[in-house]
Amino acid sequence: MVKWIVLAVVLFALVVFVLALRPVLTRLPRLRRAAVALQRRAGEAEALRATAETLQARAEALQEQLDTAQRRMAVIKAKRGG
């Protein structure tokens, strides 16, 4: 008699486990697609970050050139005025 009760409890636990596991398993493909999409976006973000750093360096170089040109213009104007 005790064997049947233990067997019933074990089977009931397995049924509950399967019923709880089923929704998770049905969501796995969507979760995998979402994970792949996130990885792709992370790669795109990394590429954009690298591009932004390159543009920042270029902007700093152009700012230095602009500063140099402004200093030269000031020297030229000073020479003409003096």
Number of C-alpha atoms within 10 A of each C-alpha: 5 7 8 9 10 11 11 12 12 12 12 12 12 12 12 11 11 12 11 11 11 10 10 11 12 10 10 11 11 11 13 11 11 12 12 12 12 12 12 12 12 12 12 12 12 12 12 12 12 12 12 12 12 12 12 12 12 12 12 12 12 12 12 12 12 12 12 12 12 12 12 12 12 12 12 12 11 10 9 8 7 6
